[in-house]
Amino acid sequence: MNKTNFGKKIVKIKTKKELVKNLFNNVSNQYDLMNDLMSFGLHRIWKRDLVKNIDVVSPSIILDLAGGTGDVSKHLFKKYKESTIIIYDLSYEMIKKSQERIKNKNIIYINGSAELIALPDNSLDLITISFGLRNFANIDEAIKECFRILKFGGKVYCLEFSPSYSKTFKPTYDFYCDNIIPKIGKLVAKNESAYQYLSDSIRSFYLNPELKNIFNKNGFFCYNDVKYFGGIAILNVFSKV
Ligand SMILES: C[S@@+](CC[C@H](N)C(=O)[O-])C[C@H]1O[C@@H](n2cnc3c(N)ncnc32)[C@H](O)[C@@H]1O
């Protein structure tokens, strides 16, 4: 099957990759501000917590897959001063922002695709993916690539929005996603459709048990999950076994 969903639409995998790349190239200037406004700053706490949760000792190379403007890498860098951190992203403009924000000889920037990662087999101990996975054109391929490049016992820390949130939140959260987020996108980023996609992509994403199944099917063991804000965002930890 060469089709996938882009928000509410069904598109070809190749088309989704282009649409997503263009979308993030277009919003890169307002991306950080928009995240603060939309999540009331919560995304900062979740990303910090992701890095706090990592229990891998002295990884020599860390891949921050779909690293965007470098929020997670910033924390990784503080925790793992001796490690090489690769910020890897499909959008050149997002990568450029991360280069402006964090400059260090231990950080490498790669503009590339998660579905075909330019790194050798069994070469890494640690991968982080923060709010990247649901944007990938071919999630299954990206997970296979993570498996290929990780050493046995290596881990993926994957933070993502989830539709598996508590039912109590549903009416408020749906209203917020449908009516508020796109409007903030229109006002601040001058891009309503990009933020409509953001809302739609959250609700059309896999429920957390389904997501775990895809990782399991590809050889990973899920040994932990942390739910934020009633499950609006979930940190899953997967290990290559
Ligand atoms: C919502 S942003 C998250 C950025 C950052 N990790 C964070 O937490 O702020 C999603 C990122 O995924 C990147 N992305 C989307 N599809 C990708 C793919 N197929 N391969 C690599 N990066 C991708 C986008 O360019 C964008 O920078």
PDBQT file of the ligand as one rigid body, heavy atoms in Angstrom, charges set to zero:
ROOT
HETATM    1  C1  LIG A 301       6.553  18.746  15.223  1.00  0.00    +0.000 C 
HETATM    2  S1  LIG A 301       8.199  18.857  14.662  1.00  0.00    +0.000 S 
HETATM    3  C2  LIG A 301       9.124  18.269  16.044  1.00  0.00    +0.000 C 
HETATM    4  C3  LIG A 301      10.491  18.882  16.130  1.00  0.00    +0.000 C 
HETATM    5  C4  LIG A 301      11.254  18.615  17.421  1.00  0.00    +0.000 C 
HETATM    6  N1  LIG A 301      11.606  17.224  17.554  1.00  0.00    +0.000 N 
HETATM    7  C5  LIG A 301      10.465  19.070  18.616  1.00  0.00    +0.000 C 
HETATM    8  O1  LIG A 301      10.098  18.224  19.450  1.00  0.00    +0.000 OA
HETATM    9  O2  LIG A 301      10.204  20.279  18.726  1.00  0.00    +0.000 OA
HETATM   10  C6  LIG A 301       8.284  17.507  13.537  1.00  0.00    +0.000 C 
HETATM   11  C7  LIG A 301       9.590  17.458  12.803  1.00  0.00    +0.000 C 
HETATM   12  O3  LIG A 301       9.619  16.228  12.070  1.00  0.00    +0.000 OA
HETATM   13  C8  LIG A 301      10.322  16.462  10.871  1.00  0.00    +0.000 C 
HETATM   14  N2  LIG A 301       9.981  15.389   9.930  1.00  0.00    +0.000 N 
HETATM   15  C9  LIG A 301       8.779  15.138   9.382  1.00  0.00    +0.000 A 
HETATM   16  N3  LIG A 301       8.844  14.076   8.570  1.00  0.00    +0.000 NA
HETATM   17  C10 LIG A 301      10.117  13.624   8.618  1.00  0.00    +0.000 A 
HETATM   18  C11 LIG A 301      10.805  12.543   8.010  1.00  0.00    +0.000 A 
HETATM   19  N4  LIG A 301      10.182  11.722   7.184  1.00  0.00    +0.000 N 
HETATM   20  N5  LIG A 301      12.121  12.378   8.269  1.00  0.00    +0.000 NA
HETATM   21  C12 LIG A 301      12.766  13.226   9.129  1.00  0.00    +0.000 A 
HETATM   22  N6  LIG A 301      12.169  14.262   9.730  1.00  0.00    +0.000 NA
HETATM   23  C13 LIG A 301      10.857  14.463   9.500  1.00  0.00    +0.000 A 
HETATM   24  C14 LIG A 301       9.807  17.836  10.448  1.00  0.00    +0.000 C 
HETATM   25  O4  LIG A 301      10.600  18.434   9.470  1.00  0.00    +0.000 OA
HETATM   26  C15 LIG A 301       9.788  18.572  11.787  1.00  0.00    +0.000 C 
HETATM   27  O5  LIG A 301      10.985  19.262  12.029  1.00  0.00    +0.000 OA
ENDROOT
TORSDOF 0
